Amino acid sequence: MKKFLSIISIAVLSITLSANEKSSYSDKLTEDAVKEVCRAVSDWQIDNFGNVKYKKTGWHNGALYIGMYHWAEKAGDTKAADFLMSVGKEEKWGLLGRSYHADDICVGQMYIEMYKKHKKGKMIQPLKERAFYVASHPSDAALSKKDPVGKSNRWSWSDALFMAPPVYAALYTLTGEDVYRDYLISEYKTATDSLYDRSEGLYYRDCKRIKLREANGAKQFWARGNGWVYGGIPLILNNLPADDPERSYFVDIFKQMTDAVLKTQDKDGHWHASLLDPDSYPTPENSASAFFCYGLAWGINNGILDGAKYEKALKKAWSGLVESVNPDGKLGYVQPVGASPDKVTKDSTDVYGVGAFLLAGTEILKMLEK
């Protein structure tokens, strides 16, 4: 009897803990609720940054920094702002060494925003030198659906469309020099011609994935790869003038992707590691989900998406993300580094997922102001 009661007690405790975890943060779209969960997620990542195995100027952290920067600015989070400043100073506002590789310029997104705020030339000088050289000496490596050569020197994988294009767009707006814009437009269109499946409204991760099929026979569209693209377009459009003739190119892709992405959202607001085969990857994948949530909020805020049509999906997406935040602020269900769909656990987290979460939360705060 005692053993039976003990089992019952453990079961009750387990249920109570599970309920507490789900109710630690509110998913209500109110300023206080959104700020509370974003601050918790940001604080947890800063407090645990010493455990991050990547180089501080790597792409993984580049995605974290841009999300954290916008969060810090919107919420007046001095802890986050001080953290970003300390990283920039420690790294002397430098970049990793591969001149043409999109990953190694991603951190420049944060550098540019810091420069715009603090007006210190050293914050972007190394970045400008790198980007100007690349833009004025574009690679002639082949890139097409049949020839994936040039994967390091060209934007030949979907993630690259988040890493580099927003940097070149921002430098164009900042300097007025056409070389940045021309390179951005040319490279982006080449990458899109290579990787974008217009019939599906989604991007393949790279040319090698075009022929792959999932267990259910569907094409393989990696959720995070598409999240990178979808989340990158707002960062580009934020930095292209309103009268730029190429804005419509990006807006059209964004709208097409929106409808394709929403078809793959599950009933609880999540997206899964493989967009067209969720049964093979049953858990949420929150780096993708967060980027999709951010894009939806941004599109509504900027009048590109109809709020009446898309707000329900946005609310579900945010609710799903908040549900995945542990009581201590750790964001779970983030797929580890990879180049294709993979299984995810509730304990999986990573810095780029946090960056995407903070971008989403910040954009929702802007919506609430309206």
HUDA-V919112 format. One line per field, one symbol per residue. phi: phi as a letter, one per 20 degrees, with the letter a starting at -180 (. if undefined). A space follows every 10 residues. Layout:
BEGIN
phi = ???
END
This chain:
BEGIN
phi = .fffffffff ffffffffff ffdfceefec gfffffffff fffffffdff efeeffdffg fgffffffff fgffemefff fffffffgff ellecfeege fggedggfgf gfffffedld gffcffffff fffffecffd ffbbfecefn fedcedcfgg fefdgfffff ffffdmefgf fffgffffff ffgedeeffd mcdffaffef efcegenffe dfffgffgff fffgffffdd gfeffegfff fffgfffgff fffdfefene ddgdfdcfff cfefceffgf fffgffffff fdmedfgfed ffffffffff fffeefgeof eeldffgaca gbfcdfefba ffffgfffff fffffffffe
END
